[in-house]
């Protein structure tokens, strides 16, 4: 069993990190510390590692443990067979990957009775060794006759030769060097191919790019591989991996074929059979699986980054909002929410229709805005959004309520939320139309607090989220949501159970207990009061306290990211400079005069002290930027209204490896190809542009048949 020191050393070497810092991270993880807590409050121990680095350490740790577990299982299996030699054991202990372990184990792996095994039972292994040595000048028939006669084997000469070849074929196919060379060939020269299934051409129209497609596997991006695999799964495409067979056979022959004797010719025949019938299919399956895993990981990474950007989208803040879920035939579902997102009233207005009744509907809208003192409006971006927006703008202009800003809100997943158990729990007395409108309004006020209530896969920023490994996807998205929630921080006295669930060290059960305690005892007056919550012990308090905020209470530090374990050092600073903590926070001149080095000790270092000073500079601040409204072009509502060269403003809704999708208000997102942003194909596009970002674009091409819009950046 590999020990933690060896794991730390291996990870440190792989990631070029200090071994002691990696060991500290592993120790913290063993101690049930969360990634956000480690990265925010244990910088001295980690050397300031970010969440991505800690996640990489966890991934490598899991891989090392998986390899070690498999090694132990293989050692046990071979030992039970009585075949474990010191050299074999050394080879297994030296192996560093699962594929290397499996290659070594293959000759010893229990299997069904093969042709080679049947030949061994007939006693033909000696003949196989004679042929394999390629030293005899006798022809194969003479060699087989003599061998069978000498060993009393009663079979024909042809059967004896074929049996010996079966054994040689198995030796070659199971030889570690054979697998290694084929694997190397596929790694360098493997080709992924796809073709349309016959008579499926019309039905498979969306996959027309892959009807006769071929490219090097090593350069095939994840989105293309996943698209081909999806087409294959749907029965529209045939996908295969290929390599140069002749080159591979010659490469392997160099290992086993010596000279030009008849035995050499037989061994060459065995090489071909070993390659085509055994090794190649196994390696193709291995590469199909590994390429899918790699594509999944890349797609999950892109999707997770998109989700995080959406979760961290700019909030409007604590402003009363009138929210509209637009509709034509059934009207617009309208709700009014107070500054905390509480539902005040709901109704239906017919704002997306023209005619004599529209002014009356607009008057009702204005009356609601005034009665509930709404400071902003949220309109869902679905069907009838543009028509509703026009009616709203006219109503605000006519009533001179021009200070009320109108926002178009992405409503992806709102319908899923409205039909969910979470929504039924929140609004048991209202139907799904009201719940959907509430969700739209709350997304404007605080996207993070609202979006944590739905499955991240439904947020609307993915492309292949249903094609990738669902277990890996869930793990990645759970980490992303946890990261986003703890990055922003949570108001302890207003947070929902769903938001609290993602706070470091809390989880579903403690979230319920916190809500129950708050309902019974009223608002929390201090972080320390958290210790009274049932089942919330010292460890949970340590993990969660710094990420929870309490506004307007006695201790101002409770509304900051300063952890309670560091309160004493802040109080000492205030005492040393003869001010109160409140005065220290308010007086920038005093803070700037503090020499932080004087407060460094065995428990607290300079990185933590610097973080504390940043918090005191802007206590309780929201790290997210404030949202800004976006107005689409009034004369463009459908794809048919677009013209080549038209300049427009849009908002990024999704980012992929091949470009960014932009909402320009025509019910169909346009694509800005990655080449518009950068010529470097290795650059992560999400470091250049982000979901929710405003972009100025130019219409480059419109394909009405496929309903596609190509955009260029308006540079």
C-alpha positions in Angstrom: 0.0 0.0 0.0 1.5 3.3 -1.1 2.0 5.8 1.8 1.0 9.5 1.9 4.7 10.6 1.6 5.2 8.8 -1.6 1.9 10.1 -3.0 2.9 13.7 -2.1 6.4 13.2 -3.7 4.8 11.8 -6.9 2.3 14.6 -7.2 4.8 17.3 -6.4 7.1 15.9 -9.2 4.2 15.7 -11.7 2.9 19.2 -11.0 6.3 20.9 -10.3 5.1 21.9 -6.8 6.9 22.0 -3.4 6.6 18.5 -1.8 5.9 20.0 1.7 3.0 22.1 0.3 1.5 19.2 -1.5 1.8 17.1 1.7 0.0 19.9 3.6 -2.8 19.9 1.1 -3.2 16.2 1.4 -3.2 16.5 5.2 -5.9 19.2 5.1 -8.0 17.1 2.8 -7.7 14.1 5.1 -8.8 16.4 7.9 -12.1 17.0 5.9 -11.2 20.6 4.9 -13.0 21.8 1.7 -11.2 23.2 -1.3 -12.6 26.8 -0.8 -11.5 26.7 2.9 -8.0 25.5 2.0 -7.5 28.1 -0.7 -8.9 31.0 1.3 -7.8 30.4 4.9 -4.8 28.1 4.7 -2.5 30.0 2.3 0.5 29.7 4.5 0.2 25.9 4.4 -0.3 25.7 0.7 1.9 28.5 -0.6 -1.2 30.3 -1.9 -2.4 27.5 -4.2 -5.6 28.3 -6.1 -8.6 25.9 -6.4 -7.5 24.6 -9.8 -4.2 23.5 -8.4 -5.8 21.8 -5.4 -8.3 20.0 -7.7 -5.3 18.8 -9.8 -3.7 17.4 -6.7 -6.9 15.6 -5.8 -7.2 14.2 -9.3 -3.6 12.9 -9.3 -4.0 11.5 -5.8 -7.1 9.5 -7.0 -5.2 8.2 -10.0 -2.2 7.1 -7.9 -4.5 5.3 -5.5 -6.4 3.6 -8.3 -3.1 2.4 -9.9 -1.9 1.1 -6.5 -5.2 -0.7 -5.8 -5.0 -2.4 -9.2 -1.3 -3.3 -8.7 -2.2 -5.0 -5.4 -5.0 -6.9 -6.9 -2.8 -8.1 -9.8 0.0 -9.1 -7.4 -2.5 -11.1 -5.4 -3.9 -12.8 -8.5 -0.5 -13.9 -9.9 0.7 -15.0 -6.5 -2.3 -17.2 -6.1 -1.4 -18.8 -9.4 2.1 -19.5 -8.1 3.7 -17.6 -10.9 4.9 -14.5 -9.1 8.7 -14.1 -9.5 10.9 -11.4 -8.0 11.5 -9.9 -11.5 7.8 -9.9 -12.3 7.0 -8.3 -8.9 9.7 -5.6 -9.5 8.1 -4.9 -12.9 4.7 -4.5 -11.4 5.9 -2.3 -8.6 7.7 -0.1 -11.1 4.7 0.4 -13.4 3.1 3.8 -13.1 0.0 3.6 -15.2 -3.0 1.3 -15.5 -2.2 0.4 -19.1 1.3 -0.6 -18.1 0.0 -2.8 -15.3 -2.5 -4.4 -17.6 0.1 -5.1 -20.3 2.3 -6.9 -17.7 -0.7 -8.8 -16.3 -2.1 -9.9 -19.6 -0.3 -13.3 -19.9 -1.4 -14.2 -16.4 -4.9 -12.9 -16.6 -7.5 -15.7 -16.2 -9.3 -16.2 -19.5 -11.6 -18.6 -21.3 -9.9 -21.6 -22.9 -8.2 -20.1 -26.0 -6.8 -21.9 -29.1 -3.4 -21.4 -27.6 -4.5 -23.1 -24.4 -5.9 -26.0 -26.2 -2.6 -26.4 -28.1 -0.7 -26.3 -24.8 -2.9 -29.1 -23.5 -2.0 -31.2 -26.5 1.7 -30.6 -25.6 2.6 -28.3 -28.5 4.3 -25.6 -26.5 7.7 -27.2 -27.1 7.1 -27.1 -30.9 6.1 -23.4 -30.6 9.4 -22.6 -28.9 11.3 -24.4 -31.6 9.6 -22.5 -34.3 9.9 -19.2 -32.4 13.6 -19.7 -32.0 13.9 -19.7 -35.8 17.2 -21.7 -35.5 16.2 -25.0 -37.3 16.9 -25.5 -40.9 14.2 -28.1 -41.2 10.9 -27.3 -42.8 7.8 -26.9 -40.6 6.3 -30.2 -41.6 9.4 -32.2 -40.8 9.9 -30.4 -37.5 6.3 -31.1 -36.6 6.4 -34.7 -37.6 9.5 -35.3 -35.5 8.2 -33.4 -32.5 4.8 -35.2 -32.5 6.4 -38.6 -33.0 8.9 -38.0 -30.2 6.2 -36.7 -27.8 3.5 -39.3 -28.8 1.1 -36.6 -30.0 -1.5 -38.2 -32.2 -2.6 -35.3 -34.6 -1.9 -34.4 -38.2 1.2 -32.3 -39.2 -1.0 -29.4 -40.3 -2.8 -29.4 -36.9 0.5 -29.5 -35.0 1.9 -26.5 -37.0 -1.4 -24.6 -36.6 -1.5 -25.3 -32.8 2.1 -24.1 -32.4 1.2 -20.9 -34.4 -1.7 -20.3 -32.1 0.6 -20.4 -29.1 3.1 -18.1 -30.8 0.3 -15.7 -31.8 -0.8 -15.5 -28.2 2.8 -14.9 -27.0 3.2 -12.0 -29.5 -0.2 -10.5 -28.8 0.4 -10.5 -25.0 4.0 -9.3 -25.2 4.3 -5.9 -23.5 6.5 -4.6 -26.3 3.8 -5.4 -28.9 1.2 -3.4 -27.1 3.7 -0.6 -26.5 4.6 -0.2 -30.2 1.0 -0.4 -31.4 0.0 2.1 -28.7 2.8 4.4 -29.8 1.7 4.2 -33.4 -1.9 5.0 -32.6 -0.8 7.9 -30.4 1.3 9.4 -33.2 -0.6 8.4 -36.3 -4.1 7.2 -35.3 -6.9 8.5 -37.5 -10.5 8.9 -36.4 -13.0 8.4 -39.3 -16.7 8.8 -39.6 -19.2 8.1 -42.4 -22.9 8.3 -42.7 -25.0 5.1 -42.3 -26.5 4.1 -45.6 -30.0 5.4 -46.3 -29.7 7.8 -43.3 -28.4 10.8 -45.3 -31.6 12.9 -45.0 -32.3 12.0 -41.4 -28.8 12.7 -40.3 -28.7 16.2 -41.8 -27.4 17.8 -38.7 -24.2 15.6 -38.9 -23.5 16.4 -42.6 -20.0 17.6 -41.6 -19.2 14.1 -40.6 -20.6 12.1 -43.5 -17.1 11.4 -44.8 -14.8 12.8 -42.2 -11.2 11.9 -41.3 -8.6 13.6 -39.2 -5.7 12.7 -36.8 -7.0 11.5 -33.5 -4.3 13.5 -31.7 -5.6 16.8 -33.2 -9.3 16.1 -33.0 -10.9 18.6 -30.6 -13.4 17.3 -28.0 -16.4 18.9 -29.6 -15.9 17.1 -32.9 -15.2 13.8 -31.3 -18.3 14.1 -29.1 -20.4 15.1 -32.1 -19.3 12.0 -34.0 -19.9 9.8 -31.0 -23.4 11.3 -30.6 -24.1 10.6 -34.2 -22.9 7.0 -33.8 -25.0 6.6 -30.7 -28.1 7.8 -32.6 -27.4 5.3 -35.4 -26.6 8.1 -38.0 -22.8 7.6 -38.2 -20.2 4.9 -38.2 -17.1 5.9 -36.3 -13.8 4.1 -36.3 -10.1 4.5 -35.4 -7.5 3.5 -37.9 -3.7 3.2 -38.2 -1.3 2.1 -40.9 -1.6 -1.7 -40.5 1.4 -2.5 -42.7 3.7 -0.1 -40.8 2.5 -1.5 -37.4 3.1 -5.1 -38.6 6.6 -4.4 -39.9 7.3 -2.5 -36.6 6.3 -5.5 -34.5 8.0 -8.0 -36.8 11.3 -6.3 -36.0 10.8 -7.6 -32.4 10.2 -11.3 -33.2 11.2 -12.2 -36.8 14.9 -13.1 -37.4 16.4 -14.4 -40.6 14.7 -15.8 -43.7 13.9 -19.4 -42.7 10.6 -21.1 -43.0 10.2 -20.7 -39.3 10.8 -17.0 -39.7 7.9 -16.9 -42.3 5.7 -18.7 -39.8 6.5 -16.2 -37.0 5.7 -13.4 -39.5 2.3 -15.0 -40.1 1.8 -15.2 -36.3 2.7 -11.5 -36.0 0.0 -10.5 -38.6 -2.5 -12.7 -36.7 -1.5 -11.3 -33.3 -1.9 -7.8 -34.6 -5.1 -8.0 -36.6 -7.0 -10.5 -34.4 -5.9 -9.6 -30.9 -3.7 -6.6 -30.3 -5.2 -4.1 -32.7 -8.8 -4.5 -31.6 -7.7 -4.2 -28.0 -5.7 -1.1 -28.6 -8.4 0.5 -30.8 -10.9 -0.1 -27.9 -8.4 1.4 -25.5 -7.9 4.5 -27.6 -11.6 4.8 -28.3 -12.2 4.8 -24.5 -9.2 7.1 -23.6 -10.1 9.6 -26.4 -13.7 9.7 -25.1 -12.5 10.2 -21.5 -10.2 13.0 -22.7 -13.0 14.6 -24.8 -15.3 14.3 -21.8 -12.8 16.0 -19.5 -12.3 18.8 -22.0 -16.0 19.3 -22.5 -16.7 19.1 -18.8 -14.0 21.7 -18.2 -15.5 24.1 -20.7 -19.0 23.5 -19.4 -18.0 24.0 -15.8 -16.2 27.3 -16.6 -19.3 28.5 -18.4 -21.5 27.5 -15.5 -19.2 29.3 -13.0 -19.4 32.5 -15.2 -23.2 32.3 -15.2 -23.3 31.8 -11.4 -21.0 34.7 -10.9 -23.0 37.0 -13.2 -23.6 40.5 -12.2 -26.5 40.9 -9.7 -28.9 43.8 -9.5 -28.8 43.7 -5.8 -31.5 44.4 -3.2 -34.0 46.2 -5.4 -37.7 45.6 -5.8 -38.4 44.0 -9.2 -41.3 43.5 -11.5 -40.6 40.4 -13.5 -42.3 39.2 -16.7 -42.4 35.8 -18.3 -43.6 36.8 -21.8 -46.2 35.0 -23.8 -48.5 35.5 -26.8 -51.7 33.5 -26.6 -51.8 33.1 -22.8 -50.4 36.5 -22.0 -47.5 37.6 -19.9 -47.1 36.2 -16.3 -46.2 39.2 -14.2 -44.9 39.2 -10.6 -43.7 41.9 -8.2 -40.9 41.0 -5.7 -39.6 43.0 -2.8 -35.9 43.7 -2.4 -35.3 40.3 -0.8 -37.1 38.4 -3.6 -40.4 37.9 -1.6 -43.4 37.5 -3.9 -45.8 40.4 -3.3 -48.4 39.9 -6.1 -48.9 38.2 -9.4 -51.2 38.7 -12.5 -51.4 38.3 -16.2 -51.1 41.2 -18.6 -51.4 41.0 -22.4 -48.4 43.1 -23.4 -47.2 41.2 -26.4 -50.3 41.9 -28.4 -51.1 45.0 -30.4 -54.6 46.6 -30.6 -57.0 48.8 -28.7 -56.5 46.8 -25.4 -52.8 47.3 -25.2 -52.9 50.8 -23.6 -55.1 49.5 -20.7 -52.6 46.6 -20.1 -49.7 49.1 -20.1 -51.6 51.3 -17.5 -52.0 48.2 -15.3 -48.3 47.6 -15.6 -47.4 51.2 -14.5 -49.8 50.9 -11.6 -48.0 47.8 -10.4 -44.6 49.5 -10.7 -45.8 52.4 -8.6 -47.7 50.5 -6.0 -44.9 48.1 -5.2 -42.1 50.7 -5.7 -40.3 48.6 -8.2 -36.9 49.9 -9.2 -36.2 47.6 -12.1 -37.9 45.2 -14.5 -36.9 41.7 -15.7 -38.2 40.3 -18.9 -37.5 36.6 -19.8 -35.7 36.2 -23.2 -38.0 33.5 -24.5 -41.0 33.7 -26.9 -42.6 37.2 -27.2 -39.7 38.8 -25.3 -39.0 41.5 -28.0 -42.7 42.4 -28.4 -43.1 42.6 -24.6 -40.0 44.7 -24.3 -41.4 47.2 -26.8 -44.7 47.5 -25.0 -42.8 48.0 -21.6 -40.5 50.7 -23.1 -43.6 52.6 -24.4 -45.4 52.3 -21.1 -42.4 53.7 -19.2 -41.9 56.5 -21.7 -45.5 57.5 -21.6 -45.7 57.5 -17.8 -42.3 59.2 -17.5 -40.8 56.3 -15.4 -37.6 56.5 -17.3 -35.5 55.9 -14.2 -36.7 52.3 -14.1 -34.2 50.1 -16.0 -35.4 47.1 -18.0 -33.2 43.9 -18.2 -33.5 41.0 -20.5 -32.9 37.8 -18.4 -31.8 34.4 -19.7 -34.6 32.1 -18.7 -32.9 28.8 -19.4 -34.0 26.3 -16.8 -36.8 28.5 -15.4 -39.4 26.0 -16.5 -37.5 23.2 -14.9 -37.3 25.1 -11.7 -41.0 25.9 -11.7 -41.9 22.3 -11.9 -39.3 21.1 -9.4 -39.8 19.9 -5.8 -37.8 23.0 -4.7 -40.3 25.3 -6.4 -43.3 23.4 -4.9 -41.7 23.7 -1.5 -41.2 27.4 -1.9 -44.6 28.2 -3.5 -47.0 25.4 -2.7 -50.0 27.6 -3.4 -49.0 28.9 -6.9 -48.8 27.3 -10.3 -45.8 26.8 -12.5 -46.4 30.0 -14.5 -46.1 32.2 -11.3 -43.0 30.2 -10.1 -41.3 30.7 -13.5 -41.8 34.5 -13.4 -40.5 34.6 -9.8 -37.4 32.8 -10.9 -36.8 35.3 -13.7 -37.1 38.2 -11.3 -34.8 36.6 -8.7 -32.2 35.8 -11.3 -31.9 39.5 -11.9 -31.6 40.3 -8.2 -29.1 37.6 -7.5 -28.3 35.0 -10.2 -26.2 32.8 -7.8 -28.9 32.5 -5.1 -31.5 31.5 -7.7 -29.5 29.3 -10.0 -28.3 27.0 -7.2 -31.8 25.7 -7.0 -31.7 24.0 -10.4 -29.5 21.3 -12.0 -26.5 23.1 -13.5 -26.9 21.1 -16.6 -30.2 23.0 -17.2 -28.6 26.5 -17.0 -28.3 26.7 -20.8 -24.5 27.0 -21.3 -23.7 23.5 -22.3 -23.4 21.6 -25.6 -22.5 18.0 -24.9 -23.4 17.8 -21.2 -25.7 14.8 -21.9 -23.0 12.9 -23.9 -20.2 13.0 -21.3 -19.6 10.9 -18.2 -22.4 11.9 -15.9 -20.6 11.0 -12.7 -17.6 13.2 -13.7 -19.9 16.0 -14.8 -21.8 16.0 -11.5 -18.6 16.1 -9.5 -17.2 18.9 -11.5 -20.4 21.0 -11.4 -20.8 20.4 -7.6 -17.3 21.8 -7.2 -18.1 24.8 -9.4 -21.2 25.7 -7.5 -19.4 25.3 -4.2 -16.6 27.5 -5.5 -18.9 30.2 -6.7 -21.1 30.3 -3.6 -18.0 30.5 -1.3 -16.3 33.0 -3.5 -19.2 35.4 -3.2 -20.2 34.6 0.4 -23.7 34.1 1.8 -26.0 36.3 3.9 -26.7 34.0 6.9 -30.0 35.7 7.7 -31.6 35.6 4.2 -30.0 32.6 2.4 -32.2 29.8 1.3 -31.6 26.2 2.3 -30.4 25.5 -1.2 -27.8 28.2 -1.1 -26.6 27.3 2.4 -26.1 23.7 1.2 -23.1 24.7 -0.9 -21.4 26.7 1.8 -18.1 25.1 2.9 -18.6 22.5 5.6 -22.5 22.8 5.7 -24.3 20.4 3.3 -28.0 19.6 3.1 -28.7 18.5 6.7 -26.9 21.3 8.4 -28.5 23.8 6.0 -31.9 22.5 7.2 -30.8 22.8 10.8 -29.6 26.4 10.2 -32.9 27.4 8.7 -34.9 25.7 11.5 -32.8 27.5 14.1 -33.3 30.8 12.3 -37.1 30.3 12.0 -37.3 29.5 15.7 -34.9 32.0 17.2 -35.0 34.9 14.7 -32.0 36.4 12.9 -28.5 35.4 13.8 -26.8 38.2 15.8 -23.2 36.8 15.5 -21.2 34.1 13.8 -20.6 32.6 17.2 -24.3 31.9 17.5 -23.9 29.3 14.7 -22.4 27.0 17.4 -25.9 26.7 18.9 -27.2 25.1 15.7 -27.8 21.4 16.3 -25.1 19.1 14.9 -23.0 22.1 13.8 -19.7 21.2 15.6 -16.3 22.8 15.8 -15.1 21.4 12.5 -18.2 22.6 10.6 -17.9 26.0 12.2 -14.3 26.3 11.2 -15.1 25.4 7.6 -18.2 27.6 7.1 -17.9 30.6 9.4 -15.7 32.8 7.1 -18.1 32.4 4.2 -21.2 33.4 6.0 -22.1 37.1 6.4 -24.2 38.8 9.1 -25.1 42.4 8.4 -25.8 45.2 10.8 -24.9 43.4 14.0 -22.6 44.3 16.9 -19.3 42.9 15.5 -18.6 44.4 12.0 -16.1 41.6 11.3 -19.1 39.2 11.0 -20.0 40.9 7.7 -16.6 40.3 6.2 -14.5 37.4 4.9 -12.2 37.7 7.9 -12.4 34.3 9.7 -13.3 34.3 13.4 -10.0 32.6 14.1 -8.4 35.9 13.0 -10.6 38.3 15.0 -8.0 38.5 17.7 -5.3 39.8 15.4 -7.7 42.5 14.1 -8.5 43.5 17.7 -4.8 43.6 18.6 -4.2 46.0 15.6 -7.0 48.2 16.8 -5.7 48.2 20.3 -2.1 49.0 19.3 -3.3 52.0 17.3 -5.7 53.1 20.0 -8.9 52.8 17.9 -11.9 50.5 17.9 -12.4 47.8 15.3 -15.1 50.0 13.8 -12.8 53.0 13.6 -10.0 50.8 12.1 -12.4 49.7 9.3 -13.5 53.3 8.7 -10.0 54.9 8.9 -7.9 54.1 5.8 -5.0 56.2 7.0 -4.7 54.1 10.1 -4.8 50.9 8.2 -2.2 52.0 5.7 0.2 52.8 8.6 0.1 49.3 10.0 3.2 47.2 9.7 1.8 43.7 9.1 5.1 42.0 9.8 4.7 42.8 13.5 1.6 40.5 13.6 3.1 37.5 11.9 3.4 34.5 14.2 3.4 30.7 14.2 -0.4 30.6 13.4 -0.9 33.5 11.0 1.3 34.6 8.1 1.6 37.5 5.8 -0.8 36.2 3.1 -3.6 35.9 5.6 -2.8 39.4 7.1 -2.9 40.9 3.6 -6.3 39.2 2.9 -7.6 40.7 6.2 -6.5 44.2 5.2 -8.2 43.9 1.8 -11.4 42.9 3.6 -11.2 45.8 6.0 -10.8 48.1 3.1 -14.2 47.1 1.7 -16.1 45.2 4.3 -19.1 43.2 3.2 -18.6 44.1 -0.5 -20.0 42.0 -3.3 -17.1 40.7 -5.4 -19.4 40.7 -8.5 -19.8 43.7 -10.7 -23.1 45.4 -10.9 -25.3 44.5 -13.9 -25.8 46.8 -16.8 -28.9 46.8 -19.1 -28.6 45.8 -22.8 -30.9 47.1 -25.5 -31.2 45.1 -28.7 -31.9 46.8 -32.1 -35.5 47.7 -32.3 -35.8 47.0 -36.0 -34.3 43.5 -35.7 -36.5 40.7 -34.2 -36.0 37.6 -36.3 -33.2 36.0 -38.2 -34.9 37.1 -41.5 -34.4 40.7 -40.4 -30.6 40.4 -40.3 -28.5 41.8 -43.1 -24.8 41.1 -43.9 -22.6 43.8 -42.4 -25.2 44.9 -39.8 -23.6 46.1 -36.5 -25.2 45.0 -33.3 -24.8 44.7 -29.6 -25.1 41.2 -28.0 -24.5 39.2 -24.9 -22.4 36.0 -24.7 -24.6 33.1 -23.8 -22.3 30.1 -24.3 -18.6 29.4 -24.9 -17.2 26.3 -26.7 -13.8 25.3 -28.0 -14.8 26.6 -31.4 -16.3 29.9 -30.5 -18.7 32.0 -28.5 -22.5 32.1 -29.0 -24.0 35.6 -28.8 -27.7 36.6 -28.2 -28.5 39.4 -30.6 -32.2 39.4 -29.9 -33.4 37.3 -32.9 -34.4 34.1 -31.0 -31.3 32.4 -32.4 -27.8 32.9 -31.0 -25.1 33.8 -33.5 -21.6 32.2 -33.5 -18.4 34.2 -33.2 -15.7 31.8 -34.4 -12.7 31.3 -32.1 -10.5 32.7 -34.9 -12.2 36.1 -34.4 -10.7 36.2 -30.9 -7.3 34.7 -31.3 -5.0 32.9 -33.8 -3.5 30.7 -31.1 -5.5 27.4 -31.1 -4.0 26.5 -27.7 -5.4 29.5 -25.9 -8.4 28.9 -23.6 -11.1 31.0 -25.1 -12.7 31.5 -21.7 -9.7 33.6 -20.7 -10.6 36.0 -23.4 -14.4 36.2 -23.3 -16.9 35.2 -20.6 -20.6 34.2 -20.5 -22.7 37.3 -19.8 -20.1 39.7 -21.5 -21.4 42.4 -23.8 -20.0 42.3 -27.3 -20.2 44.5 -30.4 -20.6 42.3 -33.4 -21.1 42.4 -37.2 -23.4 40.0 -39.1 -21.1 37.9 -41.3 -23.4 35.3 -42.7 -27.0 34.1 -42.4 -28.1 30.6 -43.4 -31.8 30.6 -43.4 -32.1 26.9 -44.3 -30.1 25.8 -41.3 -31.1 28.8 -39.2 -27.5 29.7 -38.4 -26.0 33.1 -37.9 -22.2 33.8 -38.2 -20.9 36.9 -36.5 -17.6 38.8 -36.5 -16.2 41.0 -33.8 -16.7 44.7 -34.4 -13.2 45.6 -33.5 
